[in-house]
Amino acid sequence: MNCTLFKRLLVASIATSLSFTPLMGNACTSFLLKGSDSGFVYGRTMEFGLPLKSQLTVIPKNTSMLGVGVDSKPGSGLNWVTKYAVAGMNGLGMPVLVDGMNEKGLVGGLLNAPNTAVYQAVAPADSANSIASIQMLIYALTSFATVDEVKAAFTNIKVNRSIIPAYNNQSAPVRMTLHDAKGKSIVVEYLKGELVITDNPTGVMTNDPAFRDQLNNIGNYANLSNVERNALVINGASYQPPSSGSGLHGLPGDYLSPSRFIRALFLTKSVPASYSTAQQTNTAWHILGSFDIPPGAISLPATNAYGGGAGGIEITEWSVVADNKNLMYYIKMFETTNVLSFDLKKMDPNAKGIQFYDLNKPQSYIAIN
């Protein structure tokens, strides 16, 4: 895709599509699982109140990208040429990514953080060294192979406050989670106008509050364990737990971000260490099922910060599992239970132009007789 076409698409998307529909998901949950054969599996859900119409988006090497500057116009920010090929999910047909993985196994996504995300105040003179918040992931995945490279690079650029009409002329309020092929994880946030990059020993990320607060909350659940509790004995009388599951009694089951963080943390840390990457890929789907939002369970009024100014019924629009050892990217859309796969090893990294794939396929079943 040449710069002119890219600019037209990005301008049109920002000026029209985004004026009606918020861009990022709300109750998103992400995590990383380690395989016994040195692989890693990433999983995440994308929740939203209105249709994102996400497409699988494939970006080859040597593609010119236009950074959105402080005036909210493509090309006035930091322009770059992609170094690595990437496959991931976009929103509203835009040439940006809200989730994805590159050919070096760097994988991650953007998650909504409307209560905390405040970007840097960039002067017009510094606009050419800045990008929009919605471009953070696509810039990281197309430019870097490891989280250490991302750390170094993001300290040298700015993420500006360019606006999107859907958020009442505010920036898209997101934070970024990233994991590389060696299993290193970071969270990139902008808090009170400052860049905050935090190493993530848990591999888990959800939404607000600030990530450091999520980590500090873990200690409140130190009593939880995947090991079953013994009977409680009082004055010689024994009181058995009513069923299995007593070790995780008190595990939060609601959809609040701190609750989902703790739930994802304990579910991922309880997986047997002997599981291979292939087994962890299957396990990731089971864990993701714990965060799938049934239609109607969360209804967002337009006045809610997570309603993006539009409100609506929040659903899990899609879920993703990515195997960054074998470079496989799997997607399950809301409309079906089918799992679609994309093999990054088979893509042409030197193809010309960004490609978009419609993933709304009919539901299919495998007959057993």
Buried (B, 14 or more C-beta within 10 A) or exposed (E): BEBEEBBEBBBEBBEEBBEEBBBBBBBBBBBBBBBEEEBBBBBBBBBBBBEBBBBBBBBBBEBBBBBBBBEBBBBBBBBBEBBBBBBBBBBBBBBBBBBBBBBBBBBBBBBBBBEBBBBBEBEEEBBBBBBBBBBBBBBBBBBBBBBEBBBEEBEEBBBBBBBBBBBEEBBBBBBBBBBBBEBBBBBBBBBEEEBBBBEBEBBBBBBBBBBEEBBEBBEEBEEBBEEEBEEEEEEEEEEEBEEEEBBBEEBBEEBEBBBBBBBBBBBBBBBEEEBBBBBBBEBBBEBBEBBBBEEEEBEBEEEBBBBBBBBBBBBBBBBBBBBBBBBBBBBBBBEBEBEBEBEBEEBEBEBEEBBBEEBEEEEEEEEEE
